[in-house]
């Protein structure tokens, strides 16, 4: 204390310097450490005497943030104050931790630069809590999705069974004795409409099941031509649509069942795009270097420009009635195979690229 019992300003400054929860360091005009508080030394894992003469904290900044630290120091020289610079710094043992730094230039009464005061905050605990919260939220989201998937799967299966029975009944009615009234043209037309709607509903149920059904790939060597043929057998091709196949039979390594889901989805989309108009679906396969190319062209309506960039995102659909899940399922399956899928107009085509093993 001073003569009047008042603590000197230097003493107060020293107390604040040592008791601050933040890292504090004094630098000379060249940026070398003159003094630092204990928190600074502890966070970096050094003894205070080891730090004297080092370029602080630039010497302790990770390689990826080194240029950012040098730029911030340059700004501090010209602007006299620099705040909130995030940097990844390195402890003596090589462990990195996140931090944020601010600095002020120190001038004497004559206005000459004498050094710098730099302060830093260790963000490790904040980063840890942030990651913990994100993981907790992701876990909660996954649990909800799992529960939703189980419920949706049960509902979809419950819908599927009566749909199959109704479809079977319609087919039996179509095949009835021609002498009965069921052969009446208007009734046949109504049966056709009912069958078409049943097929649409069945496809939507399948889209939901394909989307929530998660299982690892069961890869095997498969004939691409055979896989496409199997997909065509699963789809009801209207009489107004012509299928043209110009394929090169290539053996690929893939999950037959999941790739068939992709081809069925794309074929159904093309059929629905063409609608009741006369149209054509062309399927072309080829091989270039390390990739197999599958292209599905159709003469249906072009994809709106506003939808094209997000076509393979969840819930995006070009149809008035649809789940929007079919194309995202296609994207997930193709990506799991190490490939890519995209679409374009003029001409309208869906392209799949799969790696050749």
C-alpha positions as CSV (number, residue, x, y, z in Angstrom):
1,X,0.0,0.0,0.0
2,X,1.0,3.6,-0.5
3,X,1.5,6.1,2.3
4,X,-2.3,6.8,2.6
5,X,-3.1,3.1,2.6
6,X,-4.2,3.0,-1.0
7,X,-3.0,0.1,-3.2
8,X,-0.8,1.4,-6.1
9,X,-2.0,1.2,-9.6
10,X,0.9,-1.1,-10.5
11,X,-0.2,-3.5,-7.7
12,X,-3.8,-3.5,-9.0
13,X,-2.6,-4.1,-12.5
14,X,-0.4,-7.0,-11.3
15,X,-3.3,-8.6,-9.4
16,X,-5.6,-8.3,-12.4
17,X,-2.9,-9.7,-14.7
18,X,-2.4,-12.8,-12.6
19,X,-6.0,-13.5,-11.5
20,X,-7.6,-13.0,-14.9
21,X,-9.3,-16.2,-16.2
22,X,-8.1,-15.3,-19.7
23,X,-4.6,-15.7,-21.2
24,X,-2.7,-12.4,-21.0
25,X,0.7,-11.8,-22.6
26,X,2.9,-8.6,-23.1
27,X,4.9,-8.5,-26.3
28,X,7.7,-6.1,-27.3
29,X,7.7,-4.2,-30.5
30,X,9.0,-7.2,-32.4
31,X,6.2,-9.4,-31.0
32,X,8.4,-11.4,-28.6
33,X,7.0,-12.3,-25.2
34,X,8.1,-10.1,-22.3
35,X,5.7,-11.4,-19.7
36,X,2.6,-13.6,-19.5
37,X,0.2,-14.7,-16.7
38,X,0.1,-18.2,-15.3
39,X,-3.1,-19.1,-17.2
40,X,-1.3,-18.5,-20.5
41,X,1.6,-20.7,-19.5
42,X,-0.6,-23.5,-18.1
43,X,-2.9,-23.6,-21.2
44,X,0.1,-24.0,-23.5
45,X,1.9,-26.4,-21.1
46,X,5.1,-24.3,-20.6
47,X,6.9,-22.8,-17.7
48,X,6.8,-19.0,-17.8
49,X,10.6,-18.8,-18.3
50,X,10.4,-21.1,-21.3
51,X,8.0,-18.6,-23.1
52,X,10.2,-15.6,-22.7
53,X,11.5,-14.5,-26.1
54,X,9.1,-16.6,-28.2
55,X,6.8,-14.9,-30.7
56,X,3.5,-15.0,-28.9
57,X,1.1,-16.4,-29.7
58,X,2.2,-16.8,-33.3
59,X,4.8,-19.5,-32.5
60,X,2.0,-21.5,-30.9
61,X,-0.5,-21.3,-33.8
62,X,-1.2,-24.4,-35.9
63,X,0.0,-24.5,-39.5
64,X,-3.6,-24.1,-40.9
65,X,-4.1,-20.8,-39.0
66,X,-0.6,-19.4,-39.1
67,X,-1.2,-17.0,-42.0
68,X,-4.4,-15.8,-40.3
69,X,-2.4,-15.0,-37.1
70,X,0.3,-13.1,-39.0
71,X,-2.4,-11.1,-40.8
72,X,-4.0,-10.3,-37.5
73,X,-0.7,-9.1,-36.0
74,X,-0.2,-6.9,-39.1
75,X,-3.6,-5.4,-38.6
76,X,-2.8,-4.8,-34.9
77,X,0.3,-2.8,-35.9
78,X,-1.7,-0.6,-38.3
79,X,-5.0,-0.4,-36.5
80,X,-3.8,-0.4,-32.9
81,X,-6.6,-2.7,-31.9
82,X,-7.7,-6.1,-33.1
83,X,-10.5,-8.2,-31.5
84,X,-12.1,-11.6,-31.8
85,X,-9.6,-13.5,-34.0
86,X,-10.3,-17.3,-33.8
87,X,-7.1,-19.4,-34.0
88,X,-6.3,-23.1,-33.5
89,X,-3.2,-23.1,-31.2
90,X,-0.8,-25.9,-30.2
91,X,0.4,-26.9,-26.7
92,X,3.9,-27.9,-25.9
93,X,2.9,-31.6,-26.2
94,X,1.5,-31.0,-29.7
95,X,-2.2,-31.1,-28.7
96,X,-4.3,-28.4,-30.5
97,X,-7.1,-26.5,-28.9
98,X,-9.5,-23.8,-30.2
99,X,-9.1,-20.2,-28.9
100,X,-10.0,-16.6,-29.7
101,X,-7.6,-13.6,-29.4
102,X,-7.7,-9.9,-29.2
103,X,-4.8,-7.4,-28.9
104,X,-4.0,-3.7,-28.4
105,X,-0.9,-1.7,-29.3
106,X,0.7,0.1,-26.3
107,X,2.2,3.6,-26.8
108,X,4.1,5.9,-24.5
109,X,3.1,9.5,-23.7
110,X,5.1,10.6,-26.7
111,X,3.1,8.3,-29.0
112,X,5.9,5.8,-29.7
113,X,5.0,2.1,-29.9
114,X,6.4,0.2,-27.0
115,X,4.7,-3.2,-27.3
116,X,1.4,-5.0,-27.3
117,X,-1.1,-6.6,-24.9
118,X,-2.7,-9.7,-26.3
119,X,-5.5,-11.6,-24.6
120,X,-6.8,-15.1,-25.4
121,X,-9.6,-17.3,-24.4
122,X,-9.4,-21.1,-24.4
123,X,-12.6,-22.4,-26.2
124,X,-12.0,-26.1,-25.5
125,X,-14.7,-26.4,-22.9
126,X,-17.2,-24.4,-25.1
127,X,-16.3,-26.6,-28.1
128,X,-16.7,-29.8,-26.0
129,X,-20.2,-28.7,-24.8
130,X,-21.1,-27.6,-28.3
131,X,-20.1,-31.0,-29.7
132,X,-21.9,-32.8,-26.9
133,X,-25.1,-30.8,-27.6
134,X,-24.8,-31.5,-31.3
135,X,-24.3,-35.2,-30.7
136,X,-27.2,-35.3,-28.3
137,X,-29.5,-33.6,-30.8
138,X,-28.3,-35.9,-33.6
139,X,-28.9,-38.9,-31.4
140,X,-32.4,-37.7,-30.5
141,X,-33.1,-37.0,-34.2
142,X,-31.9,-40.5,-35.2
143,X,-34.0,-42.1,-32.4
144,X,-37.1,-40.2,-33.7
145,X,-36.3,-41.2,-37.3
146,X,-35.9,-44.8,-36.2
147,X,-39.2,-44.7,-34.4
148,X,-40.9,-43.0,-37.3
149,X,-39.4,-45.6,-39.7
150,X,-40.7,-48.5,-37.6
151,X,-44.2,-47.0,-37.5
152,X,-44.2,-46.0,-41.2
153,X,-43.0,-49.5,-42.1
154,X,-45.8,-51.1,-40.2
155,X,-48.4,-48.8,-41.8
156,X,-46.9,-49.3,-45.3
157,X,-47.0,-53.1,-44.9
158,X,-50.6,-52.9,-43.6
159,X,-51.6,-50.9,-46.7
160,X,-49.7,-53.2,-49.0
161,X,-51.7,-56.4,-48.2
162,X,-55.2,-55.0,-49.0
163,X,-53.8,-53.3,-52.1
164,X,-52.5,-56.7,-53.3
165,X,-55.9,-58.3,-52.7
166,X,-57.8,-55.5,-54.5
167,X,-55.4,-55.7,-57.5
168,X,-55.9,-59.5,-57.6
169,X,-59.6,-59.0,-57.6
170,X,-59.5,-56.5,-60.4
171,X,-57.3,-58.9,-62.5
172,X,-59.8,-61.7,-61.9
173,X,-62.7,-59.5,-62.9
174,X,-60.9,-58.5,-66.1
175,X,-60.5,-62.2,-66.9
176,X,-64.1,-63.1,-66.3
177,X,-66.2,-64.8,-68.9
178,X,-66.7,-62.3,-71.9
179,X,-70.4,-63.2,-72.0
180,X,-71.0,-61.6,-68.6
181,X,-71.8,-58.0,-68.0
182,X,-68.2,-57.4,-66.8
183,X,-67.1,-57.2,-70.4
184,X,-68.9,-54.0,-70.8
185,X,-66.5,-51.3,-72.2
186,X,-67.4,-48.7,-69.6
187,X,-66.8,-51.2,-66.7
188,X,-63.5,-52.2,-68.3
189,X,-62.4,-48.6,-68.5
190,X,-63.3,-48.1,-64.8
191,X,-61.3,-51.2,-63.9
192,X,-58.3,-49.8,-65.9
193,X,-58.6,-46.5,-63.9
194,X,-58.8,-48.4,-60.6
195,X,-55.8,-50.5,-61.6
196,X,-53.7,-47.4,-62.5
197,X,-54.5,-45.7,-59.2
198,X,-53.7,-48.9,-57.3
199,X,-50.3,-49.0,-59.1
200,X,-49.6,-45.4,-58.2
201,X,-50.5,-46.0,-54.5
202,X,-48.4,-49.2,-54.5
203,X,-45.4,-47.2,-55.9
204,X,-45.8,-44.5,-53.2
205,X,-45.8,-47.2,-50.5
206,X,-42.7,-48.8,-52.0
207,X,-41.0,-45.3,-52.1
208,X,-41.6,-45.0,-48.4
209,X,-40.3,-48.5,-47.7
210,X,-37.2,-48.0,-49.8
211,X,-36.5,-44.7,-48.1
212,X,-36.7,-46.0,-44.5
213,X,-35.2,-49.4,-45.2
214,X,-31.6,-49.2,-44.1
215,X,-29.2,-52.1,-44.6
216,X,-25.6,-52.5,-45.7
217,X,-24.8,-53.2,-49.3
218,X,-24.6,-56.9,-50.3
219,X,-22.3,-56.6,-53.2
220,X,-21.8,-59.2,-55.9
221,X,-20.8,-59.4,-59.5
222,X,-24.0,-58.7,-61.5
223,X,-24.9,-58.2,-65.1
224,X,-26.0,-54.6,-65.6
225,X,-28.2,-55.7,-68.6
226,X,-29.9,-58.4,-66.4
227,X,-30.5,-55.9,-63.6
228,X,-32.2,-53.4,-65.9
229,X,-34.3,-56.2,-67.5
230,X,-35.4,-57.3,-64.0
231,X,-36.4,-53.7,-63.2
232,X,-38.5,-53.5,-66.5
233,X,-40.3,-56.7,-65.4
234,X,-41.3,-55.0,-62.2
235,X,-42.9,-52.0,-64.0
236,X,-46.1,-52.0,-65.8
237,X,-45.4,-50.3,-69.2
238,X,-48.4,-48.6,-70.7
239,X,-49.2,-49.3,-74.4
240,X,-48.6,-45.7,-75.3
241,X,-44.9,-45.9,-74.3
242,X,-42.2,-47.5,-76.3
243,X,-39.1,-48.8,-74.5
244,X,-35.8,-48.7,-76.5
245,X,-32.7,-50.3,-75.0
246,X,-29.3,-49.8,-76.4
247,X,-27.2,-51.4,-73.8
248,X,-23.7,-52.9,-73.5
249,X,-23.7,-55.8,-71.1
250,X,-21.2,-55.0,-68.4
251,X,-20.5,-56.9,-65.2
252,X,-20.3,-54.6,-62.2
253,X,-19.9,-55.1,-58.5
254,X,-23.1,-53.9,-56.7
255,X,-26.2,-54.8,-54.7
256,X,-28.6,-56.2,-57.2
257,X,-31.8,-55.5,-55.1
258,X,-30.8,-51.9,-54.3
259,X,-29.8,-51.0,-57.9
260,X,-33.0,-52.5,-59.1
261,X,-34.9,-50.1,-56.8
262,X,-33.1,-47.2,-58.5
263,X,-34.0,-48.4,-62.0
264,X,-37.6,-49.0,-61.1
265,X,-37.9,-45.5,-59.5
266,X,-36.4,-43.8,-62.6
267,X,-38.6,-45.9,-65.0
268,X,-41.8,-45.1,-63.0
269,X,-40.9,-41.4,-63.0
270,X,-40.4,-41.4,-66.8
271,X,-43.7,-43.2,-67.3
272,X,-45.5,-40.7,-65.1
273,X,-43.8,-37.8,-66.8
274,X,-45.0,-39.1,-70.2
275,X,-48.5,-39.7,-68.9
276,X,-51.2,-40.6,-71.5
277,X,-49.3,-39.2,-74.4
278,X,-47.4,-41.4,-76.8
279,X,-43.8,-41.4,-75.8
280,X,-40.5,-43.2,-75.6
281,X,-38.1,-44.2,-72.9
282,X,-34.5,-44.9,-74.0
283,X,-32.0,-46.8,-71.8
284,X,-28.4,-46.6,-72.8
285,X,-25.4,-48.2,-71.0
286,X,-21.7,-47.7,-71.8
287,X,-18.3,-47.8,-70.2
288,X,-15.6,-45.1,-70.1
289,X,-12.3,-45.6,-68.3
290,X,-13.2,-46.3,-64.7
291,X,-16.9,-45.7,-64.9
292,X,-20.1,-47.4,-66.1
293,X,-22.6,-44.9,-67.5
294,X,-26.4,-45.6,-67.4
295,X,-28.6,-43.0,-69.1
296,X,-32.4,-43.0,-69.1
297,X,-34.0,-40.6,-71.6
298,X,-37.7,-40.0,-71.8
299,X,-39.9,-37.8,-74.0
300,X,-42.0,-36.6,-71.1
301,X,-42.2,-33.1,-69.6
302,X,-38.9,-31.4,-68.8
303,X,-37.9,-30.8,-65.2
304,X,-38.7,-27.3,-64.1
305,X,-35.5,-25.1,-63.8
306,X,-36.4,-24.2,-60.2
307,X,-36.6,-27.8,-59.2
308,X,-33.6,-29.2,-61.1
309,X,-30.9,-28.2,-58.7
310,X,-32.7,-29.8,-55.7
311,X,-34.2,-32.7,-57.5
312,X,-32.4,-35.3,-55.4
313,X,-33.1,-33.7,-52.1
314,X,-35.7,-35.1,-49.7
315,X,-39.3,-34.2,-50.3
316,X,-38.6,-32.6,-53.7
317,X,-41.0,-33.9,-56.4
318,X,-42.2,-32.7,-59.8
319,X,-45.5,-34.6,-59.4
320,X,-48.7,-33.2,-57.8
321,X,-49.1,-36.5,-56.0
322,X,-46.0,-38.1,-54.7
323,X,-43.8,-38.7,-51.7
324,X,-40.7,-37.0,-53.0
325,X,-38.7,-39.9,-51.4
326,X,-38.0,-41.9,-54.6
327,X,-35.2,-39.8,-56.0
328,X,-33.5,-39.2,-52.6
329,X,-33.5,-43.0,-52.2
330,X,-31.9,-43.4,-55.6
331,X,-29.2,-40.8,-54.7
332,X,-28.4,-42.6,-51.4
333,X,-28.1,-46.0,-53.0
334,X,-25.9,-44.7,-55.9
335,X,-23.7,-42.8,-53.4
336,X,-23.3,-45.9,-51.3
337,X,-22.0,-47.6,-54.4
338,X,-19.4,-44.9,-54.8
339,X,-21.2,-43.3,-57.8
340,X,-23.1,-40.2,-58.7
341,X,-26.6,-39.5,-60.2
342,X,-27.8,-36.3,-61.8
343,X,-30.4,-35.1,-64.3
344,X,-30.6,-32.5,-67.1
345,X,-32.9,-31.2,-69.8
346,X,-32.5,-30.8,-73.5
347,X,-32.8,-33.7,-73.9
348,X,-34.2,-34.8,-70.6
349,X,-32.0,-37.6,-69.2
350,X,-31.1,-39.1,-65.8
351,X,-27.5,-40.2,-65.7
352,X,-25.9,-42.7,-63.3
353,X,-22.1,-43.1,-63.1
354,X,-20.8,-46.2,-61.2
355,X,-17.2,-47.1,-60.6
356,X,-15.8,-50.2,-62.3
357,X,-14.0,-52.4,-59.8
